[in-house]
Amino acid sequence: MSESIAVGSTRAPWHLWVIGVIALLWNAIGAMDYIMTETKNQSYMSGFTPEQLAFFYALPAWVVSAWAIGVWGGVLGSLLLLFKRSFAVWVLLASLLGIIVTAFHNYVLANGMSVMGRAGAILFAAIFLVALGLYLYARAMNKRRVLV
């Protein structure tokens, strides 16, 4: 007779739902920005200067790919977090790495600081900090066996 071992997760704490929903909304804004920029939506892009538009539209394919991983990884990772799936940890890590690669290009290899200004850099820092926080939160929930 074999002994069955109960394998399961701990009940999800209330803050998982709050953080998951806020994260999904936050990342949906990033997804909208990505889509509007990549499709060159005229009404959305009209708020940017010609210099900023030239910067966005000249991004190399590898940067656009890293940006896509950052954005869509954030959306998928948020959904996985809400569904209590441990794979959220890896997807949110990929999202964070995509953001880091994009920032490296924009602020080290290119002139993103002069094009986007201080406000752009502050927004990018906020995006990085949220992505880092989400990854660390998902990792902590996984360690507590809330995610399966």
C-alpha positions as protocol buffer text, in pm:
chain_id: "A"
residue {
  index: 1
  type: MET
  ca { x: 0 y: 0 z: 0 }
}
residue {
  index: 2
  type: SER
  ca { x: 145 y: 334 z: -96 }
}
residue {
  index: 3
  type: GLU
  ca { x: 135 y: 633 z: 126 }
}
residue {
  index: 4
  type: SER
  ca { x: -11 y: 941 z: -39 }
}
residue {
  index: 5
  type: ILE
  ca { x: 155 y: 1268 z: 27 }
}
residue {
  index: 6
  type: ALA
  ca { x: -57 y: 1578 z: 18 }
}
residue {
  index: 7
  type: VAL
  ca { x: 97 y: 1810 z: -233 }
}
residue {
  index: 8
  type: GLY
  ca { x: -72 y: 2143 z: -258 }
}
residue {
  index: 9
  type: SER
  ca { x: -43 y: 2506 z: -203 }
}
residue {
  index: 10
  type: THR
  ca { x: -105 y: 2727 z: 91 }
}
residue {
  index: 11
  type: ARG
  ca { x: -419 y: 2934 z: 70 }
}
residue {
  index: 12
  type: ALA
  ca { x: -356 y: 3255 z: -119 }
}
residue {
  index: 13
  type: PRO
  ca { x: -330 y: 3559 z: 109 }
}
residue {
  index: 14
  type: TRP
  ca { x: -558 y: 3856 z: 38 }
}
residue {
  index: 15
  type: HIS
  ca { x: -262 y: 4067 z: -79 }
}
residue {
  index: 16
  type: LEU
  ca { x: -190 y: 3826 z: -365 }
}
residue {
  index: 17
  type: TRP
  ca { x: -520 y: 3928 z: -525 }
}
residue {
  index: 18
  type: VAL
  ca { x: -462 y: 4300 z: -463 }
}
residue {
  index: 19
  type: ILE
  ca { x: -106 y: 4292 z: -596 }
}
residue {
  index: 20
  type: GLY
  ca { x: -203 y: 4065 z: -885 }
}
residue {
  index: 21
  type: VAL
  ca { x: -487 y: 4289 z: -1002 }
}
residue {
  index: 22
  type: ILE
  ca { x: -285 y: 4609 z: -965 }
}
residue {
  index: 23
  type: ALA
  ca { x: 8 y: 4444 z: -1144 }
}
residue {
  index: 24
  type: LEU
  ca { x: -216 y: 4334 z: -1429 }
}
residue {
  index: 25
  type: LEU
  ca { x: -358 y: 4686 z: -1468 }
}
residue {
  index: 26
  type: TRP
  ca { x: -8 y: 4840 z: -1452 }
}
residue {
  index: 27
  type: ASN
  ca { x: 125 y: 4597 z: -1711 }
}
residue {
  index: 28
  type: ALA
  ca { x: -181 y: 4649 z: -1932 }
}
residue {
  index: 29
  type: ILE
  ca { x: -81 y: 5016 z: -1955 }
}
residue {
  index: 30
  type: GLY
  ca { x: 265 y: 4904 z: -2068 }
}
residue {
  index: 31
  type: ALA
  ca { x: 107 y: 4670 z: -2323 }
}
residue {
  index: 32
  type: MET
  ca { x: -107 y: 4951 z: -2458 }
}
residue {
  index: 33
  type: ASP
  ca { x: 198 y: 5175 z: -2486 }
}
residue {
  index: 34
  type: TYR
  ca { x: 387 y: 4901 z: -2669 }
}
residue {
  index: 35
  type: ILE
  ca { x: 103 y: 4839 z: -2915 }
}
residue {
  index: 36
  type: MET
  ca { x: 42 y: 5208 z: -2979 }
}
residue {
  index: 37
  type: THR
  ca { x: 412 y: 5274 z: -3035 }
}
residue {
  index: 38
  type: GLU
  ca { x: 473 y: 4971 z: -3256 }
}
residue {
  index: 39
  type: THR
  ca { x: 164 y: 5043 z: -3468 }
}
residue {
  index: 40
  type: LYS
  ca { x: 258 y: 5413 z: -3479 }
}
residue {
  index: 41
  type: ASN
  ca { x: -90 y: 5512 z: -3368 }
}
residue {
  index: 42
  type: GLN
  ca { x: -111 y: 5875 z: -3475 }
}
residue {
  index: 43
  type: SER
  ca { x: -335 y: 6005 z: -3199 }
}
residue {
  index: 44
  type: TYR
  ca { x: -132 y: 5832 z: -2926 }
}
residue {
  index: 45
  type: MET
  ca { x: 207 y: 5929 z: -3066 }
}
residue {
  index: 46
  type: SER
  ca { x: 107 y: 6293 z: -3122 }
}
residue {
  index: 47
  type: GLY
  ca { x: 202 y: 6366 z: -2761 }
}
residue {
  index: 48
  type: PHE
  ca { x: 571 y: 6305 z: -2832 }
}
residue {
  index: 49
  type: THR
  ca { x: 826 y: 6540 z: -2985 }
}
residue {
  index: 50
  type: PRO
  ca { x: 968 y: 6467 z: -3332 }
}
residue {
  index: 51
  type: GLU
  ca { x: 1300 y: 6379 z: -3166 }
}
residue {
  index: 52
  type: GLN
  ca { x: 1129 y: 6127 z: -2936 }
}
residue {
  index: 53
  type: LEU
  ca { x: 938 y: 5974 z: -3226 }
}
residue {
  index: 54
  type: ALA
  ca { x: 1260 y: 5935 z: -3423 }
}
residue {
  index: 55
  type: PHE
  ca { x: 1418 y: 5765 z: -3122 }
}
residue {
  index: 56
  type: PHE
  ca { x: 1127 y: 5520 z: -3078 }
}
residue {
  index: 57
  type: TYR
  ca { x: 1100 y: 5437 z: -3446 }
}
residue {
  index: 58
  type: ALA
  ca { x: 1475 y: 5377 z: -3481 }
}
residue {
  index: 59
  type: LEU
  ca { x: 1503 y: 5121 z: -3201 }
}
residue {
  index: 60
  type: PRO
  ca { x: 1694 y: 4814 z: -3321 }
}
residue {
  index: 61
  type: ALA
  ca { x: 1499 y: 4489 z: -3347 }
}
residue {
  index: 62
  type: TRP
  ca { x: 1681 y: 4338 z: -3049 }
}
residue {
  index: 63
  type: VAL
  ca { x: 1569 y: 4630 z: -2830 }
}
residue {
  index: 64
  type: VAL
  ca { x: 1210 y: 4604 z: -2951 }
}
residue {
  index: 65
  type: SER
  ca { x: 1230 y: 4230 z: -2873 }
}
residue {
  index: 66
  type: ALA
  ca { x: 1362 y: 4298 z: -2522 }
}
residue {
  index: 67
  type: TRP
  ca { x: 1089 y: 4558 z: -2473 }
}
residue {
  index: 68
  type: ALA
  ca { x: 827 y: 4304 z: -2588 }
}
residue {
  index: 69
  type: ILE
  ca { x: 959 y: 4047 z: -2341 }
}
residue {
  index: 70
  type: GLY
  ca { x: 946 y: 4308 z: -2066 }
}
residue {
  index: 71
  type: VAL
  ca { x: 593 y: 4417 z: -2148 }
}
residue {
  index: 72
  type: TRP
  ca { x: 424 y: 4089 z: -2236 }
}
residue {
  index: 73
  type: GLY
  ca { x: 618 y: 3903 z: -1966 }
}
residue {
  index: 74
  type: GLY
  ca { x: 472 y: 4149 z: -1715 }
}
residue {
  index: 75
  type: VAL
  ca { x: 118 y: 4087 z: -1841 }
}
residue {
  index: 76
  type: LEU
  ca { x: 157 y: 3709 z: -1849 }
}
residue {
  index: 77
  type: GLY
  ca { x: 341 y: 3702 z: -1516 }
}
residue {
  index: 78
  type: SER
  ca { x: 62 y: 3902 z: -1352 }
}
residue {
  index: 79
  type: LEU
  ca { x: -198 y: 3660 z: -1487 }
}
residue {
  index: 80
  type: LEU
  ca { x: 6 y: 3362 z: -1370 }
}
residue {
  index: 81
  type: LEU
  ca { x: 34 y: 3522 z: -1028 }
}
residue {
  index: 82
  type: LEU
  ca { x: -345 y: 3559 z: -1013 }
}
residue {
  index: 83
  type: PHE
  ca { x: -381 y: 3195 z: -1119 }
}
residue {
  index: 84
  type: LYS
  ca { x: -130 y: 3103 z: -845 }
}
residue {
  index: 85
  type: ARG
  ca { x: 114 y: 2939 z: -1085 }
}
residue {
  index: 86
  type: SER
  ca { x: 478 y: 2907 z: -987 }
}
residue {
  index: 87
  type: PHE
  ca { x: 584 y: 2972 z: -1347 }
}
residue {
  index: 88
  type: ALA
  ca { x: 501 y: 3338 z: -1269 }
}
residue {
  index: 89
  type: VAL
  ca { x: 842 y: 3363 z: -1102 }
}
residue {
  index: 90
  type: TRP
  ca { x: 1028 y: 3276 z: -1423 }
}
residue {
  index: 91
  type: VAL
  ca { x: 806 y: 3486 z: -1647 }
}
residue {
  index: 92
  type: LEU
  ca { x: 842 y: 3790 z: -1420 }
}
residue {
  index: 93
  type: LEU
  ca { x: 1218 y: 3736 z: -1413 }
}
residue {
  index: 94
  type: ALA
  ca { x: 1222 y: 3733 z: -1794 }
}
residue {
  index: 95
  type: SER
  ca { x: 1015 y: 4053 z: -1790 }
}
residue {
  index: 96
  type: LEU
  ca { x: 1262 y: 4218 z: -1552 }
}
residue {
  index: 97
  type: LEU
  ca { x: 1556 y: 4113 z: -1771 }
}
residue {
  index: 98
  type: GLY
  ca { x: 1379 y: 4252 z: -2079 }
}
residue {
  index: 99
  type: ILE
  ca { x: 1339 y: 4584 z: -1899 }
}
residue {
  index: 100
  type: ILE
  ca { x: 1706 y: 4586 z: -1798 }
}
residue {
  index: 101
  type: VAL
  ca { x: 1821 y: 4517 z: -2155 }
}
residue {
  index: 102
  type: THR
  ca { x: 1592 y: 4791 z: -2287 }
}
residue {
  index: 103
  type: ALA
  ca { x: 1721 y: 5037 z: -2027 }
}
residue {
  index: 104
  type: PHE
  ca { x: 2081 y: 4944 z: -2106 }
}
residue {
  index: 105
  type: HIS
  ca { x: 2025 y: 5032 z: -2470 }
}
residue {
  index: 106
  type: ASN
  ca { x: 1821 y: 5345 z: -2406 }
}
residue {
  index: 107
  type: TYR
  ca { x: 2037 y: 5499 z: -2135 }
}
residue {
  index: 108
  type: VAL
  ca { x: 2386 y: 5355 z: -2191 }
}
residue {
  index: 109
  type: LEU
  ca { x: 2420 y: 5278 z: -2562 }
}
residue {
  index: 110
  type: ALA
  ca { x: 2184 y: 5546 z: -2694 }
}
residue {
  index: 111
  type: ASN
  ca { x: 2094 y: 5902 z: -2601 }
}
residue {
  index: 112
  type: GLY
  ca { x: 1766 y: 5818 z: -2427 }
}
residue {
  index: 113
  type: MET
  ca { x: 1832 y: 6051 z: -2135 }
}
residue {
  index: 114
  type: SER
  ca { x: 1867 y: 6355 z: -2358 }
}
residue {
  index: 115
  type: VAL
  ca { x: 1568 y: 6252 z: -2572 }
}
residue {
  index: 116
  type: MET
  ca { x: 1327 y: 6154 z: -2294 }
}
residue {
  index: 117
  type: GLY
  ca { x: 1454 y: 6387 z: -2025 }
}
residue {
  index: 118
  type: ARG
  ca { x: 1437 y: 6346 z: -1653 }
}
residue {
  index: 119
  type: ALA
  ca { x: 1066 y: 6256 z: -1652 }
}
residue {
  index: 120
  type: GLY
  ca { x: 1133 y: 5966 z: -1890 }
}
residue {
  index: 121
  type: ALA
  ca { x: 1417 y: 5840 z: -1672 }
}
residue {
  index: 122
  type: ILE
  ca { x: 1198 y: 5861 z: -1361 }
}
residue {
  index: 123
  type: LEU
  ca { x: 921 y: 5668 z: -1537 }
}
residue {
  index: 124
  type: PHE
  ca { x: 1169 y: 5404 z: -1649 }
}
residue {
  index: 125
  type: ALA
  ca { x: 1303 y: 5377 z: -1292 }
}
residue {
  index: 126
  type: ALA
  ca { x: 946 y: 5326 z: -1166 }
}
residue {
  index: 127
  type: ILE
  ca { x: 889 y: 5056 z: -1430 }
}
residue {
  index: 128
  type: PHE
  ca { x: 1210 y: 4882 z: -1321 }
}
residue {
  index: 129
  type: LEU
  ca { x: 1122 y: 4902 z: -951 }
}
residue {
  index: 130
  type: VAL
  ca { x: 771 y: 4765 z: -1005 }
}
residue {
  index: 131
  type: ALA
  ca { x: 909 y: 4479 z: -1218 }
}
residue {
  index: 132
  type: LEU
  ca { x: 1172 y: 4400 z: -954 }
}
residue {
  index: 133
  type: GLY
  ca { x: 909 y: 4413 z: -680 }
}
residue {
  index: 134
  type: LEU
  ca { x: 676 y: 4182 z: -871 }
}
residue {
  index: 135
  type: TYR
  ca { x: 952 y: 3930 z: -933 }
}
residue {
  index: 136
  type: LEU
  ca { x: 1057 y: 3934 z: -565 }
}
residue {
  index: 137
  type: TYR
  ca { x: 694 y: 3907 z: -452 }
}
residue {
  index: 138
  type: ALA
  ca { x: 626 y: 3610 z: -681 }
}
residue {
  index: 139
  type: ARG
  ca { x: 945 y: 3444 z: -559 }
}
residue {
  index: 140
  type: ALA
  ca { x: 838 y: 3494 z: -196 }
}
residue {
  index: 141
  type: MET
  ca { x: 489 y: 3356 z: -266 }
}
residue {
  index: 142
  type: ASN
  ca { x: 648 y: 3057 z: -438 }
}
residue {
  index: 143
  type: LYS
  ca { x: 875 y: 2991 z: -141 }
}
residue {
  index: 144
  type: ARG
  ca { x: 570 y: 3001 z: 88 }
}
residue {
  index: 145
  type: ARG
  ca { x: 410 y: 2744 z: -142 }
}
residue {
  index: 146
  type: VAL
  ca { x: 122 y: 2976 z: -232 }
}
residue {
  index: 147
  type: LEU
  ca { x: 203 y: 2922 z: -600 }
}
residue {
  index: 148
  type: VAL
  ca { x: 180 y: 2575 z: -751 }
}
